[in-house]
Structure formats: C-alpha cells, structure tokens
C-alpha cells in the first residue's frame, strides 16, 4: 500500500486556499452600503411579486417589504438612493391599488367622488409601464 497523498486540484483550477484568499480580498473591498443596496433591490423585487403575482399575493409580506426598504433607503446616498426611493414609490402605489382590490394593469381607478367629474382626455400612450429599478440595470 502506497502512502496517501492529498488530492491535488487540476492545474487549471485554483486550490481551496487560493479561493479563500480571493474571497477575503473581495470582502476587504465590499462596502456596507453596497450590501444595503443589494438587499434593498432584492426586497423590492420580492415585494413586487407579493403584490402583483396573483398566485403569490401576500399583502402583509408586501407591507413588511415596503417598511424594510423605507428603513434601508436612508442609509445610502446619492443617485442610488434616489433610484431606490423611486422604486419604493412605485411599489407603494402598486400596494395601495392591490389593497383596494383594483386591477394592477392599466391606470388607477378613481374614487367615486372623482368619477362624478367628466374625465379629462389624456393622450393614450403605447409605451409599457416603467420597469422597476435593479442595481446595475439602469
């Protein structure tokens, strides 16, 4: 029986030690704000699903998601904070419509008082509704 030797990774693949060193280097460069932005984007995406997908709708979970993003957005600055606030505004409107039982496609329904007034003629747009912001996809 020959002596046992630890298995060596193939020459084209990094060793476990090299992988750990790479991860450590990446962690040294990550800012907490970057993680907050990623978390906010993930929460926004999940919240939209909990509002807009009929088979996944859970408005209590959506409310929690909205509150979480509201808490996180104040921890980031600059243009990204503005983008998160814009997405937050979009999901809050979507949540309000879903809470009232309105269809989520098309323009919001007006209240009974507003519907007594003659409707203003708005130009019809053939553009799809705006997409929600996600990091790295401006």
N, C-alpha and C positions, 0 to 999 in steps of 0.2 A: 504494500500500500504506500503510495507516494504521499509526501507531505501536502497538507492542504494549503492552498493559496487563495487569498480573497480574490473574488472575481474582479477583473479589471473592465471598466466600461470600454466599449469600442472607441477607437482613436478619434472618431468624428463626433462623439458625444462628450459633453463636459461631465466631470466627476461630481459626486454629491457635494464635495467640499467646494468646488468651483460654483455650483449652483447656489449654495448658501451664501458665498461671498457676493455673487451678483445680486441676490435678494437683499442682503444687508446694504449694499451700495444704493440700490433703488430706494430702500426705506430711508436712508440718510437724506435723500433728495426730495422726498414727498413732504408737502406742507399740509398741515391740518386743514387749511382752507380748501385744498384740492379734494380731500376726502369728504368734507362737508358738501361741496358742490356735487360730487358723485352721488352721495346719499340723497341729497335733495332731488336730483334728477331721477333716481330710482323710485323714490317715494311718489314723485309727480306721476311717473308712468304707471305705477301700481294704482294710485288713486284714480286716475282716469279710467282704468279698467274696471275698478269697483263702482264707478258711476255709469259708464257708457256701455259696458257689455251686459246685456240682459241676463245671460246665464251666470254672470259673476257679480251682479249688482249687490252691493252691501254698503248702504249709505252711512252706517255707523263707522265702518272701516274708512270710508272716504273722508268723513269728518275728522277722524284721527289723523289721516294723512295730511289734510289741509292744515290742521293745527301744527303738525310736525314741521312742515315746510315754512309756515309762518315763524316758527321759533328759529329755524336754521338760517333763513334769509338775512337776518340782521347780523349774522356772524361773518358775512362775506361782503366785499366792497366792489365798487367799480361796475363795469358793464355787465359782468356776470350776475351781480345782484339784481340789476335791472331786468335781465332776462328771466331770472327766477321769479321776480315779482310779477312780470307779465304772464308767465305760465301759471303762477298762483292765481292771478286774477281770472284767467281763462277757466281754471278748474273750479273756482268758487262760483262763477256764473253757471257752469255746467251742473254743479251740485245743486244750486238753487233751482234750476229748471227741473232736475230729476226729483227733487224734494216736493215740488208742486205737481209732479206727475205729467209734466209737459214732454212732448216728444223732443228728443235731443238733436234730431236733424232739423234743419230749417230755422227760420227766425223765431225768436222767443215769442210766446203768446203774450198778448197784452192783458192787463187787468180788465175787469168788467167795466169800470169807470172809463178807462181809456178807450175801450171798444165802442162806446157810445158816440165818440167823436168820429167824423169822417176820416178814413185813413189817408195819410199823406202818400202821395205817389213817389215811391223811391225807385231809383233805377235798378233794374234787375242785373245781378252780377252772375256771370257764368263761371267765376273763379270758385274753386273749392274752399272750404273753411280753412283758416290758418292751421298749420301743424304746430304741435307743442314743441317747445324747445328742448333739446337734449344736448349735453356738453359735446363739443367737438363737431356739432352738426348745424352750424349757423346757416 
